[in-house]
């Protein structure tokens, strides 16, 4: 189900809580909402559709990937960039890292540790900031 995008900054600043198998429908809604907004968005966090759970979806080029409870465990190569956000107006400057390692669970709740770089790493960092209540 496609959901409305939350633009309430006070809500977006609330830290998300761990997600579990009971949140599978939420993850599906997040994927549906990302697909519906693909012309203006390449990633989403669950709080962007009104639920403070640790779930993100990220376009990795050929598909949209679900990550439950993602945690960036390593980052290298800081750089400055301006980013926009579907929940906010305009663009803002922020620091991102060229390469990251992320621990997360997939849709079957299997744990993974994966390396990402470049644009995909930037998207994941942006969405993980959302989960932490950080607004760029």
C-alpha atoms as a printed R data frame, in Angstrom:
    type eleno elety resid chain resno      x       y       z
1   ATOM     1    CA   UNK     A     1  0.000   0.000   0.000
2   ATOM     2    CA   UNK     A     2  1.330   3.432  -0.909
3   ATOM     3    CA   UNK     A     3  1.408   5.688   2.137
4   ATOM     4    CA   UNK     A     4  1.610   9.452   2.563
5   ATOM     5    CA   UNK     A     5  5.030  11.029   3.132
6   ATOM     6    CA   UNK     A     6  5.521  12.493   6.620
7   ATOM     7    CA   UNK     A     7  6.882  16.037   6.642
8   ATOM     8    CA   UNK     A     8  6.523  16.732  10.375
9   ATOM     9    CA   UNK     A     9 10.085  17.493  11.522
10  ATOM    10    CA   UNK     A    10  9.221  16.816  15.169
11  ATOM    11    CA   UNK     A    11  8.046  13.299  14.275
12  ATOM    12    CA   UNK     A    12 11.073  12.689  12.035
13  ATOM    13    CA   UNK     A    13 13.409  13.570  14.932
14  ATOM    14    CA   UNK     A    14 12.155  10.628  17.023
15  ATOM    15    CA   UNK     A    15 14.568   7.679  17.070
16  ATOM    16    CA   UNK     A    16 13.193   4.480  15.609
17  ATOM    17    CA   UNK     A    17 12.837   1.189  17.470
18  ATOM    18    CA   UNK     A    18 13.965  -2.307  16.394
19  ATOM    19    CA   UNK     A    19 11.941  -4.014  13.682
20  ATOM    20    CA   UNK     A    20 10.972  -7.672  13.510
21  ATOM    21    CA   UNK     A    21  9.036 -10.219  11.485
22  ATOM    22    CA   UNK     A    22  5.800  -8.558  12.556
23  ATOM    23    CA   UNK     A    23  6.829  -5.538  10.447
24  ATOM    24    CA   UNK     A    24  6.816  -7.323   7.064
25  ATOM    25    CA   UNK     A    25  3.714  -5.459   5.869
26  ATOM    26    CA   UNK     A    26  5.344  -2.168   6.856
27  ATOM    27    CA   UNK     A    27  8.391  -3.081   4.742
28  ATOM    28    CA   UNK     A    28  6.092  -3.888   1.797
29  ATOM    29    CA   UNK     A    29  4.313  -0.546   2.221
30  ATOM    30    CA   UNK     A    30  7.714   1.152   2.293
31  ATOM    31    CA   UNK     A    31  8.680  -0.558  -0.994
32  ATOM    32    CA   UNK     A    32  5.339   0.397  -2.571
33  ATOM    33    CA   UNK     A    33  5.741   4.005  -1.459
34  ATOM    34    CA   UNK     A    34  9.317   4.182  -2.763
35  ATOM    35    CA   UNK     A    35  8.163   2.804  -6.128
36  ATOM    36    CA   UNK     A    36  5.349   5.364  -6.272
37  ATOM    37    CA   UNK     A    37  7.894   8.152  -5.661
38  ATOM    38    CA   UNK     A    38 10.787   6.771  -7.730
39  ATOM    39    CA   UNK     A    39 10.897   9.906  -9.897
40  ATOM    40    CA   UNK     A    40 11.951  11.957  -6.835
41  ATOM    41    CA   UNK     A    41 13.379   9.433  -4.363
42  ATOM    42    CA   UNK     A    42 15.987   6.623  -4.214
43  ATOM    43    CA   UNK     A    43 15.559   5.490  -0.609
44  ATOM    44    CA   UNK     A    44 13.145   5.651   2.312
45  ATOM    45    CA   UNK     A    45 13.059   5.033   6.028
46  ATOM    46    CA   UNK     A    46  9.920   3.801   7.783
47  ATOM    47    CA   UNK     A    47  9.487   7.055   9.700
48  ATOM    48    CA   UNK     A    48  8.972   8.792   6.354
49  ATOM    49    CA   UNK     A    49  5.655   6.913   6.101
50  ATOM    50    CA   UNK     A    50  4.702   7.444   9.735
51  ATOM    51    CA   UNK     A    51  6.137   4.457  11.624
52  ATOM    52    CA   UNK     A    52  9.249   4.712  13.812
53  ATOM    53    CA   UNK     A    53 10.713   1.280  13.087
54  ATOM    54    CA   UNK     A    54 14.265   0.463  11.971
55  ATOM    55    CA   UNK     A    55 13.514  -0.379   8.350
56  ATOM    56    CA   UNK     A    56 14.910   1.233   5.231
57  ATOM    57    CA   UNK     A    57 14.549   0.531   1.531
58  ATOM    58    CA   UNK     A    58 17.265   1.545  -0.888
59  ATOM    59    CA   UNK     A    59 17.492   1.541  -4.656
60  ATOM    60    CA   UNK     A    60 20.726  -0.307  -5.429
61  ATOM    61    CA   UNK     A    61 20.531   0.306  -9.153
62  ATOM    62    CA   UNK     A    62 18.813  -2.827 -10.427
63  ATOM    63    CA   UNK     A    63 16.379  -3.387  -7.526
64  ATOM    64    CA   UNK     A    64 15.041  -1.981  -4.280
65  ATOM    65    CA   UNK     A    65 16.575  -3.599  -1.199
66  ATOM    66    CA   UNK     A    66 14.944  -3.922   2.249
67  ATOM    67    CA   UNK     A    67 17.141  -3.602   5.326
68  ATOM    68    CA   UNK     A    68 15.770  -4.327   8.779
69  ATOM    69    CA   UNK     A    69 17.731  -2.873  11.705
70  ATOM    70    CA   UNK     A    70 20.672  -1.545   9.652
71  ATOM    71    CA   UNK     A    71 23.763  -0.389  11.532
72  ATOM    72    CA   UNK     A    72 26.766   1.203   9.868
73  ATOM    73    CA   UNK     A    73 29.750  -0.474  11.498
74  ATOM    74    CA   UNK     A    74 32.557   1.027   9.417
75  ATOM    75    CA   UNK     A    75 32.928   4.109   7.263
76  ATOM    76    CA   UNK     A    76 35.864   5.565   5.340
77  ATOM    77    CA   UNK     A    77 36.519   8.406   2.947
78  ATOM    78    CA   UNK     A    78 34.533  11.391   4.246
79  ATOM    79    CA   UNK     A    79 33.303  13.963   1.736
80  ATOM    80    CA   UNK     A    80 30.908  16.907   1.685
81  ATOM    81    CA   UNK     A    81 27.713  16.765  -0.355
82  ATOM    82    CA   UNK     A    82 24.333  18.473  -0.640
83  ATOM    83    CA   UNK     A    83 21.292  16.231  -0.342
84  ATOM    84    CA   UNK     A    84 17.586  16.589  -0.724
85  ATOM    85    CA   UNK     A    85 14.868  14.600   1.025
86  ATOM    86    CA   UNK     A    86 11.298  13.802   0.071
87  ATOM    87    CA   UNK     A    87 10.239  14.759   3.625
88  ATOM    88    CA   UNK     A    88 11.957  18.171   3.508
89  ATOM    89    CA   UNK     A    89 12.094  21.153   1.181
90  ATOM    90    CA   UNK     A    90 15.351  22.105  -0.521
91  ATOM    91    CA   UNK     A    91 18.847  20.672  -0.149
92  ATOM    92    CA   UNK     A    92 21.258  20.691   2.786
93  ATOM    93    CA   UNK     A    93 24.988  20.181   3.206
94  ATOM    94    CA   UNK     A    94 26.162  17.081   5.052
95  ATOM    95    CA   UNK     A    95 29.162  14.798   5.463
96  ATOM    96    CA   UNK     A    96 28.983  11.317   3.954
97  ATOM    97    CA   UNK     A    97 31.511   8.513   3.564
98  ATOM    98    CA   UNK     A    98 32.600   6.920   0.293
99  ATOM    99    CA   UNK     A    99 32.654   3.373   1.703
100 ATOM   100    CA   UNK     A   100 30.602   1.776   4.484
101 ATOM   101    CA   UNK     A   101 30.023  -1.649   5.992
102 ATOM   102    CA   UNK     A   102 26.486  -2.320   7.191
103 ATOM   103    CA   UNK     A   103 25.030  -5.034   9.418
104 ATOM   104    CA   UNK     A   104 21.341  -5.645   8.743
105 ATOM   105    CA   UNK     A   105 18.651  -8.281   8.456
106 ATOM   106    CA   UNK     A   106 16.936  -9.168   5.182
107 ATOM   107    CA   UNK     A   107 13.233  -9.894   4.622
108 ATOM   108    CA   UNK     A   108 13.720 -13.409   6.039
109 ATOM   109    CA   UNK     A   109 15.385 -11.831   9.102
110 ATOM   110    CA   UNK     A   110 18.754 -13.379   8.154
111 ATOM   111    CA   UNK     A   111 21.725 -11.310   9.310
112 ATOM   112    CA   UNK     A   112 24.114  -9.862   6.754
113 ATOM   113    CA   UNK     A   113 27.285  -7.792   6.805
114 ATOM   114    CA   UNK     A   114 27.745  -6.055   3.478
115 ATOM   115    CA   UNK     A   115 30.079  -3.472   1.959
116 ATOM   116    CA   UNK     A   116 28.684  -0.537  -0.042
117 ATOM   117    CA   UNK     A   117 30.366   2.347  -1.810
118 ATOM   118    CA   UNK     A   118 29.564   5.472  -3.800
119 ATOM   119    CA   UNK     A   119 25.983   6.494  -4.443
120 ATOM   120    CA   UNK     A   120 24.456   3.427  -2.748
121 ATOM   121    CA   UNK     A   121 26.517   4.082   0.392
122 ATOM   122    CA   UNK     A   122 25.326   7.684   0.406
123 ATOM   123    CA   UNK     A   123 21.674   6.641   0.198
124 ATOM   124    CA   UNK     A   124 22.067   4.125   3.030
125 ATOM   125    CA   UNK     A   125 23.735   6.742   5.237
126 ATOM   126    CA   UNK     A   126 20.901   9.199   4.596
127 ATOM   127    CA   UNK     A   127 18.241   6.616   5.479
128 ATOM   128    CA   UNK     A   128 20.136   5.426   8.586
129 ATOM   129    CA   UNK     A   129 20.231   9.063   9.720
130 ATOM   130    CA   UNK     A   130 16.424   9.050   9.480
131 ATOM   131    CA   UNK     A   131 16.274   6.023  11.799
132 ATOM   132    CA   UNK     A   132 18.447   7.870  14.334
133 ATOM   133    CA   UNK     A   133 16.204  10.947  14.186
134 ATOM   134    CA   UNK     A   134 18.895  12.950  12.399
135 ATOM   135    CA   UNK     A   135 17.605  15.413   9.849
136 ATOM   136    CA   UNK     A   136 20.090  16.771   7.362
